[in-house]
Amino acid sequence: MATVTTVQLYELLSEKIGKPVAQTLTTYIDEQIKDEFRGNKDTIVSELTAKIESAKSSLMSAIIVLFLPMYLTIAIFLINYLKH
């Protein structure tokens, strides 16, 4: 797939449809591409943020599930130790 720069597009169009119209058209195309890129970037950032938040939540749940019994056991031992 061949790529065409904005300058090349402008030069090609300016010969066919005139400089003012070519400039307007290339500016419009640039803005459309930038808007689409921004939209895609925002979507990707939102998806990654959601995945990170989900991973944090899962990690916290795993930590609680793994360490809560240990903390409870230590607390019970301490209470029994302090009673005697």
C-alpha positions as MATLAB code, in Angstrom:
seq = 'MATVTTVQLYELLSEKIGKPVAQTLTTYIDEQIKDEFRGNKDTIVSELTAKIESAKSSLMSAIIVLFLPMYLTIAIFLINYLKH';
ca = [
       0.000    0.000    0.000;
       1.468    3.311   -1.059;
       1.375    6.231    1.332;
       0.879    9.817    0.322;
       1.955   12.717    2.494;
      -0.221   15.757    2.952;
       2.212   17.805    0.895;
       2.127   15.299   -1.965;
      -1.665   15.217   -1.866;
      -1.796   19.006   -1.878;
       0.557   19.206   -4.861;
      -1.452   16.634   -6.825;
      -4.774   18.281   -6.038;
      -3.605   21.851   -6.582;
      -2.782   21.040  -10.209;
      -6.253   19.575  -10.776;
      -8.626   21.679   -8.670;
      -6.656   24.777   -7.711;
      -4.619   25.758   -4.680;
      -7.385   27.152   -2.409;
      -9.644   24.121   -2.821;
      -6.693   21.710   -2.512;
      -5.587   23.381    0.699;
      -9.100   23.237    2.148;
      -9.467   19.593    1.193;
      -6.094   18.504    2.577;
      -6.764   20.418    5.815;
     -10.129   18.690    6.129;
      -8.564   15.263    5.516;
      -5.846   15.948    8.112;
      -8.446   16.953   10.702;
     -10.545   13.864   10.007;
      -7.527   11.594   10.431;
      -6.510   13.353   13.662;
     -10.065   13.103   15.043;
     -10.237    9.399   14.226;
      -6.831    8.818   15.830;
      -7.896   10.709   18.965;
     -11.086    8.660   19.145;
      -9.189    5.390   18.792;
      -6.627    6.514   21.371;
      -9.351    7.477   23.847;
     -11.061    4.113   23.363;
      -7.825    2.211   23.916;
      -6.988    4.262   27.012;
     -10.463    3.649   28.444;
     -10.215   -0.096   27.820;
      -6.755   -0.305   29.388;
      -7.863    1.732   32.401;
     -10.808   -0.613   32.938;
      -8.520   -3.654   32.696;
      -6.042   -2.133   35.159;
      -8.810   -1.356   37.649;
     -10.137   -4.891   37.283;
      -6.659   -6.319   37.854;
      -6.199   -4.151   40.960;
      -9.516   -5.336   42.331;
      -8.646   -8.969   41.643;
      -5.257   -8.538   43.267;
      -6.757   -6.994   46.381;
      -9.280   -9.832   46.606;
      -6.499  -12.390   46.261;
      -4.433  -10.672   48.948;
      -7.387  -10.637   51.332;
      -8.196  -14.287   50.648;
      -4.570  -15.336   51.120;
      -3.595  -13.234   54.114;
      -6.817  -12.914   56.115;
      -6.622  -16.454   57.548;
      -3.003  -15.846   58.520;
      -3.860  -12.586   60.292;
      -6.792  -14.211   62.078;
      -4.577  -17.084   63.214;
      -1.962  -14.679   64.563;
      -4.659  -12.667   66.334;
      -6.074  -15.801   67.950;
      -2.593  -16.880   69.095;
      -1.925  -13.436   70.539;
      -5.235  -13.349   72.376;
      -4.622  -16.800   73.819;
      -1.047  -15.847   74.763;
      -2.173  -12.671   76.511;
      -4.893  -14.525   78.445;
      -2.346  -16.866   80.083;
];
